[in-house]
Amino acid sequence: MYMLGLGIILALLKYLEIGPVAAWSWWWVLSPFALTILWWAWADSTGYTKRKAMEKMDERKQERIDKQKEAMGMRPRKPR
């Protein structure tokens, strides 16, 4: 995500001809977009994105369970 933001900033600087970026080749300015595409392709193909989403869901689920147990007066279990 940082590479995408960097690419947008560099493209704007190049387009508006601001600073030293104005003298750079468009290949250098647009390279963060290519790196972003490579990152997303790798993350999707290896299951990294899905694994992170599952971890986040599991964490939210456990927080809900702990909150309900606390409301009933039970102490939540500590993870082993």
Secondary structure, DSSP 8 states (H G I E B T S, - for coil): -HHHHHHHHHHHHHHTT-GGGGGS-HHHHHHHHHHHHHHHHHHHHHTHHHHHHHHHHHHHHHHHHHHHHHHTT-------
